[in-house]
């Protein structure tokens, strides 16, 4: 059975940007506001938490807002 997601809307993200910490999107996806531990000034990033072989893992999915990727030379 699928889990309900706590989908953050653009308005919800704008409100979350004022509070440091982890803000759940649901399904293991978080918007982290602040430094490495979510405290103090720093960057905003998406984080995915999951378990692999019984161990908790974290995957950094990039910053918020997403920065455009640089074009590869010759592309």
C-alpha positions as CSV (number, residue, x, y, z in Angstrom):
1,X,0.0,0.0,0.0
2,X,1.4,3.4,-1.0
3,X,2.2,5.9,1.7
4,X,0.5,9.3,1.7
5,X,2.9,12.1,0.8
6,X,3.1,15.4,2.6
7,X,3.7,17.3,-0.7
8,X,5.2,20.7,-0.2
9,X,3.7,23.3,-2.4
10,X,5.6,26.4,-3.6
11,X,3.8,28.3,-0.8
12,X,4.8,25.7,1.7
13,X,8.4,25.8,0.7
14,X,8.4,29.6,0.9
15,X,7.1,29.3,4.5
16,X,9.6,26.6,5.3
17,X,12.5,28.7,4.2
18,X,12.1,30.9,7.3
19,X,12.6,27.9,9.7
20,X,15.8,26.0,9.9
21,X,15.6,22.2,10.1
22,X,14.2,19.2,8.1
23,X,10.8,19.7,6.5
24,X,9.2,16.4,5.3
25,X,7.9,15.9,1.8
26,X,7.0,12.3,2.6
27,X,8.4,9.0,1.4
28,X,11.8,9.8,2.9
29,X,12.3,13.1,1.0
30,X,13.2,16.2,3.1
31,X,13.9,19.8,2.4
32,X,16.8,20.8,4.7
33,X,17.1,24.4,5.6
34,X,20.4,25.6,7.2
35,X,23.8,24.1,7.7
36,X,24.8,20.4,7.7
37,X,22.7,19.6,10.7
38,X,19.8,21.9,9.7
39,X,20.8,24.5,12.2
40,X,22.0,28.0,11.6
41,X,22.6,29.8,8.3
42,X,23.5,27.8,5.3
43,X,22.1,26.3,2.2
44,X,18.8,24.8,1.3
45,X,19.0,21.2,-0.1
46,X,16.9,18.2,-0.8
47,X,17.8,15.0,1.2
48,X,16.5,11.5,0.7
49,X,16.7,9.1,3.7
50,X,16.5,5.3,3.1
51,X,17.7,2.0,4.4
52,X,20.1,-0.2,2.5
53,X,21.1,-3.6,3.9
54,X,19.5,-2.6,7.2
55,X,21.6,0.6,7.6
56,X,20.3,4.1,7.4
57,X,21.6,6.1,4.4
58,X,21.3,9.7,3.3
59,X,21.4,10.8,-0.3
60,X,21.9,14.5,-1.1
61,X,19.8,15.4,-4.2
62,X,20.9,18.9,-4.7
63,X,20.2,22.5,-3.7
64,X,17.0,24.4,-3.7
65,X,16.1,26.2,-5.9
66,X,17.7,23.9,-8.5
67,X,20.6,25.6,-10.2
68,X,20.7,25.1,-14.0
69,X,23.3,22.6,-15.1
70,X,26.3,23.9,-17.0
71,X,26.5,22.8,-20.6
72,X,29.2,20.3,-21.4
73,X,31.9,21.6,-23.8
74,X,31.0,20.7,-27.4
75,X,27.3,19.9,-26.5
